[in-house]
Amino acid sequence: MTTSQTEIEGLSEEDSSVVSWHGCVAHLLQLVVQDGLKAGAVYIRYSNTISKCRKIAGLGKWSVQFSSKLSKRIKQATVVRWNSFFAMLTSILDQHEKISRALVECR
């Protein structure tokens, strides 16, 4: 048990109402970022491209033939990580030439 847990458990009922759990801040931040992206004109304009990037990231996870042609693993976007969408797009952009070649070769 950490010191902070010991301190919280030692609080009276009146004092403990001040300390409350508000959920995972990182998850809430991710939800805010997703809502902001989906409401923005950029997301609406590029939603088809974003969908294709998600499919490429999934292909990198499930196809051994495709992933073996890449130098690094393609990161996938997840719902609970606020920066995972950005990380996915960055990992695809960093390897876009290898990804293009691998897509043609794996047809």
C-alpha positions in Angstrom: 0.0 0.0 0.0 1.4 3.4 -0.9 1.5 6.4 1.4 -1.3 8.2 -0.5 -3.6 5.1 -0.2 -2.9 5.0 3.6 -3.7 8.7 3.9 -6.9 8.4 1.9 -8.1 5.4 4.0 -7.4 7.3 7.2 -9.7 10.2 6.2 -13.1 10.6 8.0 -16.3 10.2 6.0 -16.7 14.0 5.7 -13.1 14.5 4.5 -13.2 11.5 2.0 -16.0 13.2 0.1 -13.4 15.7 -1.1 -11.3 12.9 -2.6 -13.3 11.2 -5.3 -12.5 9.2 -8.4 -13.2 10.9 -11.8 -12.3 8.1 -14.2 -9.2 7.8 -16.2 -8.0 11.2 -17.4 -6.2 9.8 -20.4 -9.3 8.0 -21.6 -11.4 11.2 -21.1 -8.8 13.1 -23.1 -8.9 10.5 -25.9 -12.7 10.9 -26.1 -12.4 14.7 -26.3 -9.8 14.4 -29.1 -11.9 11.9 -31.0 -15.0 14.1 -30.8 -13.0 17.1 -31.9 -11.5 15.3 -34.8 -14.8 13.8 -35.9 -16.6 17.2 -35.7 -13.8 19.0 -37.7 -13.9 19.6 -41.4 -10.5 17.9 -41.8 -11.8 14.6 -40.5 -14.9 14.7 -42.7 -12.8 15.6 -45.7 -10.2 12.8 -45.0 -12.4 10.2 -43.4 -11.9 7.8 -46.3 -8.1 8.2 -46.1 -8.2 7.7 -42.3 -10.3 4.5 -42.8 -7.7 3.2 -45.2 -4.9 3.9 -42.7 -6.7 2.0 -40.1 -7.0 -1.0 -42.5 -3.3 -0.8 -43.3 -2.4 -0.8 -39.6 -4.7 -3.8 -39.2 -3.1 -5.6 -42.1 0.3 -5.0 -40.5 -0.8 -6.9 -37.5 -2.5 -9.8 -39.2 -0.5 -10.4 -42.3 3.0 -11.9 -41.7 3.8 -11.5 -45.4 3.0 -7.8 -45.4 4.6 -7.0 -42.0 7.8 -8.8 -43.0 8.4 -6.3 -45.8 8.4 -3.4 -43.3 11.3 -2.2 -41.2 9.1 -1.2 -38.2 5.7 -2.3 -36.9 2.8 0.0 -37.8 1.2 1.3 -34.7 -2.6 0.9 -34.4 -5.0 3.6 -33.1 -6.9 2.6 -29.9 -9.9 4.1 -28.2 -8.2 4.6 -24.9 -4.9 6.2 -25.9 -5.2 9.9 -26.8 -2.1 10.0 -29.0 -2.5 6.6 -30.7 -4.3 8.1 -33.7 -1.4 10.5 -34.3 1.2 7.6 -33.7 -0.6 5.5 -36.3 -0.5 8.2 -38.9 3.1 9.0 -38.1 4.2 5.3 -38.4 2.4 5.0 -41.7 4.0 8.3 -43.1 7.4 7.2 -41.9 7.2 4.0 -44.0 4.9 5.1 -46.8 7.2 3.9 -49.6 7.8 0.5 -48.0 4.0 0.1 -47.3 3.2 1.0 -51.0 5.7 -1.6 -52.2 4.4 -4.2 -49.8 0.8 -3.6 -50.8 1.7 -4.2 -54.4 3.8 -7.3 -53.7 1.2 -8.9 -51.4 -1.7 -8.6 -53.9 
